[in-house]
Amino acid sequence: MTPPNPPPLPRRLYDSLPVIGGGMVLWLVAAGVVLLLGGPRELLWTCVAGLGVGAFGLVVFLAQRAAARRGDRSAQRGIERR
């Protein structure tokens, strides 16, 4: 007897864009806090680097999603919108 398959994940847990965008918003808020409170410049540059990494990740994710929609063989599977 095999166990039943688990139910599919709800869309809010499947979509990566809110996670990427939320992380970028948090880095932006952190940068604003550092600027308002006059924190060390190293913290500001850390926030800028976090935003940059988030932007790079967003571009890579969107490029992979577009490639998956086109049906490219090298594209990741499972990142298309449901």
ZATI-653660 format. One line per field, with one value per residue: residue in three letters; residue number from 1; x, y, z of N, C-alpha, C, O, CB in turn. Coordinates in steps of 0.05 Angstrom, whole numbers. Each point is the difference from the previous one (the first is absolute). Glycine has a CB too. Example, Ala and Ser with C-alpha at 12.3 -4.5 7.8 and 13.67 -1.06 7.14 Angstrom:
BEGIN
residuo = c(ALA | SER);
num = c(1 | 2);
n_px = c(264 | 31);
n_py = c(-114 | 44);
n_pz = c(156 | -39);
ca_px = c(-18 | 16);
ca_py = c(24 | 24);
ca_pz = c(0 | 1);
c_px = c(18 | -15);
c_py = c(24 | 22);
c_pz = c(0 | 14);
o_px = c(21 | 10);
o_py = c(0 | 22);
o_pz = c(13 | 4);
cb_px = c(-59 | 14);
cb_py = c(-23 | -35);
cb_pz = c(12 | -47);
This chain:
BEGIN
residuo = c(MET | THR | PRO | PRO | ASN | PRO | PRO | PRO | LEU | PRO | ARG | ARG | LEU | TYR | ASP | SER | LEU | PRO | VAL | ILE | GLY | GLY | GLY | MET | VAL | LEU | TRP | LEU | VAL | ALA | ALA | GLY | VAL | VAL | LEU | LEU | LEU | GLY | GLY | PRO | ARG | GLU | LEU | LEU | TRP | THR | CYS | VAL | ALA | GLY | LEU | GLY | VAL | GLY | ALA | PHE | GLY | LEU | VAL | VAL | PHE | LEU | ALA | GLN | ARG | ALA | ALA | ALA | ARG | ARG | GLY | ASP | ARG | SER | ALA | GLN | ARG | GLY | ILE | GLU | ARG | ARG);
num = c(1 | 2 | 3 | 4 | 5 | 6 | 7 | 8 | 9 | 10 | 11 | 12 | 13 | 14 | 15 | 16 | 17 | 18 | 19 | 20 | 21 | 22 | 23 | 24 | 25 | 26 | 27 | 28 | 29 | 30 | 31 | 32 | 33 | 34 | 35 | 36 | 37 | 38 | 39 | 40 | 41 | 42 | 43 | 44 | 45 | 46 | 47 | 48 | 49 | 50 | 51 | 52 | 53 | 54 | 55 | 56 | 57 | 58 | 59 | 60 | 61 | 62 | 63 | 64 | 65 | 66 | 67 | 68 | 69 | 70 | 71 | 72 | 73 | 74 | 75 | 76 | 77 | 78 | 79 | 80 | 81 | 82);
n_px = c(17 | 33 | -6 | -51 | 44 | 13 | -57 | 36 | 34 | -58 | 20 | 27 | 44 | 14 | 21 | 68 | -36 | -7 | 61 | 21 | -36 | 16 | 61 | -10 | -32 | 49 | 41 | -39 | -3 | 63 | 7 | -40 | 33 | 53 | -27 | -24 | 53 | 43 | 6 | 58 | -3 | -4 | -63 | 3 | 30 | -43 | -45 | 32 | 6 | -63 | -11 | 40 | -27 | -58 | 19 | 25 | -54 | -35 | 36 | -5 | -63 | -8 | 39 | -33 | -56 | 21 | 21 | -57 | -29 | 39 | -13 | 64 | 10 | 15 | -63 | 15 | -42 | -36 | -3 | -63 | -28 | -24);
n_py = c(-24 | 43 | 34 | 19 | 23 | 35 | 22 | 19 | 30 | 29 | 21 | 13 | -49 | 16 | 59 | -6 | 55 | -2 | -17 | 48 | 43 | -16 | 9 | 57 | 18 | -16 | 36 | 50 | -3 | -1 | 55 | 30 | -16 | 24 | 56 | 7 | -11 | 38 | -70 | 6 | 30 | -63 | 9 | 26 | -51 | -41 | 29 | -3 | -62 | -8 | 30 | -37 | -53 | 21 | 13 | -58 | -28 | 33 | -18 | -61 | 1 | 24 | -42 | -50 | 23 | 6 | -60 | -23 | 30 | -26 | -60 | 23 | -65 | 46 | 2 | -19 | -45 | 41 | 65 | -11 | 45 | -54);
n_pz = c(0 | -44 | 56 | -34 | -39 | 54 | -19 | -50 | 45 | 10 | -57 | 57 | -10 | -65 | 2 | 4 | -3 | 63 | 5 | -33 | 27 | 58 | -12 | -23 | 52 | 38 | -33 | 5 | 63 | 5 | -33 | 39 | 51 | -23 | -12 | 58 | 32 | -37 | -16 | -5 | -58 | 21 | -2 | -58 | -23 | 25 | -33 | -54 | 5 | 7 | -54 | -31 | 17 | -19 | -59 | -8 | 16 | -42 | -48 | 14 | 3 | -57 | -29 | 23 | -21 | -59 | -1 | 19 | -48 | -43 | 24 | 24 | -5 | 45 | 29 | 59 | -19 | 34 | -26 | -31 | 36 | 27);
ca_px = c(-17 | 16 | -14 | -11 | 16 | -7 | -14 | 18 | 4 | -15 | 15 | 15 | 24 | 14 | 11 | 25 | 2 | -4 | 23 | 22 | -7 | 0 | 28 | 10 | -13 | 13 | 26 | -5 | -8 | 24 | 16 | -13 | 4 | 28 | 3 | -14 | 13 | 28 | 17 | 26 | -3 | 3 | -27 | -14 | 10 | -11 | -28 | 2 | 8 | -24 | -18 | 13 | -3 | -28 | -6 | 12 | -16 | -25 | 5 | 5 | -25 | -18 | 12 | -5 | -28 | -6 | 11 | -17 | -25 | 7 | 6 | 29 | 9 | 17 | -14 | -10 | -28 | -15 | -1 | -20 | -24 | -21);
ca_py = c(24 | 24 | 23 | 19 | 23 | 24 | 20 | 21 | 24 | 24 | 18 | 19 | -13 | -9 | 22 | 11 | 29 | 14 | -4 | 17 | 28 | 6 | 3 | 26 | 21 | 0 | 13 | 29 | 10 | 0 | 22 | 25 | 2 | 7 | 28 | 18 | -1 | 7 | -23 | -3 | -2 | -28 | -11 | 10 | -15 | -28 | 1 | 4 | -26 | -17 | 8 | -8 | -29 | -5 | 8 | -20 | -24 | 5 | -2 | -28 | -15 | 7 | -11 | -29 | -4 | 4 | -23 | -23 | 4 | -5 | -29 | -5 | -25 | 6 | 15 | -15 | -8 | 4 | 28 | 14 | 7 | -20);
ca_pz = c(0 | -2 | 12 | -19 | -7 | 15 | -17 | -11 | 16 | -9 | -17 | 16 | 9 | -23 | -16 | 11 | -3 | 26 | 18 | -10 | 4 | 29 | 9 | -10 | 16 | 26 | -3 | -4 | 26 | 16 | -9 | 10 | 29 | 3 | -7 | 19 | 26 | -3 | 7 | -15 | -29 | -8 | 0 | -24 | -23 | 3 | -10 | -29 | -11 | 2 | -21 | -25 | -2 | -5 | -27 | -18 | 3 | -14 | -29 | -6 | 2 | -22 | -24 | 1 | -4 | -29 | -15 | 4 | -16 | -28 | -4 | -3 | 13 | 22 | 20 | 23 | -2 | 24 | 10 | -15 | 15 | -1);
c_px = c(18 | -14 | -10 | 19 | -8 | -15 | 19 | 1 | -18 | 18 | 17 | 25 | 18 | 14 | 24 | 2 | -6 | 24 | 24 | -7 | -1 | 27 | 12 | -12 | 12 | 27 | -3 | -8 | 25 | 19 | -11 | 5 | 29 | 5 | -13 | 15 | 30 | 19 | 26 | -5 | 3 | -28 | -16 | 9 | -9 | -29 | 0 | 8 | -24 | -20 | 11 | -3 | -29 | -8 | 12 | -16 | -27 | 4 | 5 | -26 | -19 | 10 | -6 | -30 | -8 | 10 | -17 | -26 | 5 | 5 | 29 | 8 | 16 | -14 | -8 | -29 | -14 | -2 | -20 | -24 | -21 | -26);
c_py = c(25 | 23 | 19 | 23 | 24 | 20 | 21 | 24 | 22 | 19 | 19 | -13 | -9 | 22 | 12 | 30 | 15 | -4 | 18 | 29 | 8 | 3 | 26 | 23 | 2 | 13 | 30 | 14 | 2 | 23 | 27 | 4 | 8 | 29 | 19 | 1 | 7 | -22 | -1 | -4 | -29 | -14 | 9 | -15 | -29 | -1 | 4 | -26 | -20 | 6 | -9 | -30 | -7 | 7 | -21 | -26 | 2 | -3 | -29 | -16 | 6 | -11 | -30 | -6 | 4 | -23 | -25 | 3 | -5 | -30 | -6 | -24 | 6 | 14 | -18 | -7 | 5 | 28 | 16 | 7 | -22 | 13);
c_pz = c(0 | 13 | -21 | -6 | 16 | -18 | -11 | 18 | -9 | -15 | 17 | 10 | -24 | -15 | 13 | -1 | 26 | 19 | -9 | 4 | 29 | 12 | -9 | 16 | 28 | -1 | -3 | 26 | 18 | -8 | 9 | 29 | 5 | -7 | 20 | 27 | -2 | 8 | -16 | -30 | -9 | 0 | -24 | -24 | 1 | -11 | -31 | -14 | 1 | -21 | -27 | -5 | -6 | -28 | -20 | 1 | -15 | -30 | -8 | 1 | -23 | -27 | -1 | -5 | -29 | -17 | 4 | -16 | -29 | -5 | -5 | 16 | 25 | 23 | 23 | -3 | 27 | 10 | -16 | 18 | -3 | -3);
o_px = c(17 | -25 | 10 | 17 | -24 | 4 | 21 | -18 | -6 | 25 | 22 | 19 | 23 | 22 | -1 | 16 | 14 | 6 | 12 | 17 | 8 | 5 | 14 | 14 | 5 | 8 | 16 | 9 | 4 | 12 | 14 | 4 | 5 | 14 | 12 | 0 | 13 | 20 | 4 | -19 | -11 | -5 | -16 | -17 | -3 | -7 | -17 | -11 | -4 | -12 | -16 | -6 | -6 | -15 | -13 | -5 | -9 | -17 | -11 | -5 | -12 | -16 | -6 | -7 | -16 | -13 | -4 | -11 | -17 | -1 | 6 | -10 | 1 | 12 | -4 | -15 | 13 | -10 | -3 | -4 | -3 | -21);
o_py = c(3 | 2 | 1 | 7 | 4 | -1 | 4 | 6 | 2 | 1 | 7 | 15 | -7 | -4 | 8 | 12 | 19 | 19 | 13 | 15 | 22 | 18 | 13 | 20 | 22 | 15 | 16 | 22 | 20 | 13 | 17 | 23 | 17 | 15 | 21 | 21 | 2 | 4 | 17 | -13 | -8 | -17 | -16 | -8 | -12 | -18 | -13 | -7 | -15 | -18 | -9 | -9 | -18 | -15 | -7 | -12 | -19 | -12 | -9 | -16 | -18 | -9 | -11 | -19 | -15 | -8 | -15 | -20 | -10 | -9 | -21 | -5 | -16 | 6 | -24 | 15 | -1 | 5 | 24 | -13 | -11 | -14);
o_pz = c(17 | -1 | -22 | 17 | 6 | -24 | 12 | 15 | -24 | 5 | -8 | 7 | 4 | -11 | 24 | 15 | 6 | 15 | 17 | 10 | 7 | 16 | 16 | 6 | 10 | 18 | 10 | 6 | 14 | 17 | 8 | 9 | 17 | 14 | 7 | 12 | 21 | 13 | -18 | -8 | -21 | -17 | -11 | -17 | -21 | -14 | -14 | -21 | -19 | -12 | -17 | -22 | -15 | -13 | -19 | -20 | -12 | -14 | -20 | -18 | -11 | -17 | -22 | -14 | -11 | -19 | -19 | -10 | -14 | -23 | -11 | 22 | 19 | 21 | -3 | -13 | 21 | 22 | 4 | 21 | -22 | -2);
cb_px = c(-54 | 46 | 20 | -63 | 30 | 36 | -63 | 7 | 53 | -56 | -58 | -61 | -48 | -55 | -45 | 5 | -27 | -55 | -27 | -5 | -34 | -47 | -10 | -7 | -48 | -33 | 3 | -23 | -51 | -16 | -1 | -38 | -39 | 0 | -12 | -43 | -46 | -33 | -46 | 40 | 29 | 51 | 17 | 13 | 43 | 37 | 2 | 24 | 52 | 19 | 1 | 38 | 45 | 6 | 13 | 50 | 32 | 2 | 31 | 52 | 18 | 3 | 42 | 46 | 7 | 16 | 50 | 30 | 2 | 20 | -52 | 18 | -1 | 25 | -13 | 49 | -2 | 23 | 51 | 18 | 13 | 47);
cb_py = c(-28 | -18 | -5 | -19 | -22 | -5 | -11 | -22 | -15 | -6 | -10 | 8 | -8 | -32 | 1 | -54 | -24 | -25 | -61 | -50 | -24 | -43 | -62 | -40 | -29 | -57 | -58 | -32 | -39 | -63 | -45 | -28 | -52 | -62 | -35 | -32 | -36 | 42 | -42 | -6 | 54 | 16 | 14 | 54 | 43 | 10 | 32 | 55 | 23 | 14 | 48 | 46 | 11 | 24 | 56 | 32 | 10 | 42 | 55 | 20 | 20 | 50 | 47 | 13 | 30 | 58 | 34 | 14 | 44 | 55 | 16 | 54 | -7 | -2 | 55 | 8 | -34 | -50 | -27 | -11 | 60 | -17);
cb_pz = c(8 | -42 | 62 | -2 | -52 | 55 | 16 | -61 | 32 | 35 | -26 | 6 | 37 | 7 | -42 | -29 | -53 | -21 | -9 | -44 | -48 | -13 | -17 | -52 | -36 | -6 | -30 | -53 | -19 | -10 | -48 | -44 | -8 | -24 | -55 | -35 | -7 | -5 | 29 | 50 | 16 | 37 | 61 | 37 | 19 | 54 | 58 | 28 | 33 | 60 | 44 | 26 | 47 | 61 | 33 | 28 | 56 | 51 | 21 | 36 | 61 | 42 | 21 | 46 | 58 | 27 | 24 | 56 | 47 | 20 | -6 | -29 | -63 | -53 | -32 | 43 | -56 | -11 | 9 | -63 | 16 | 30);
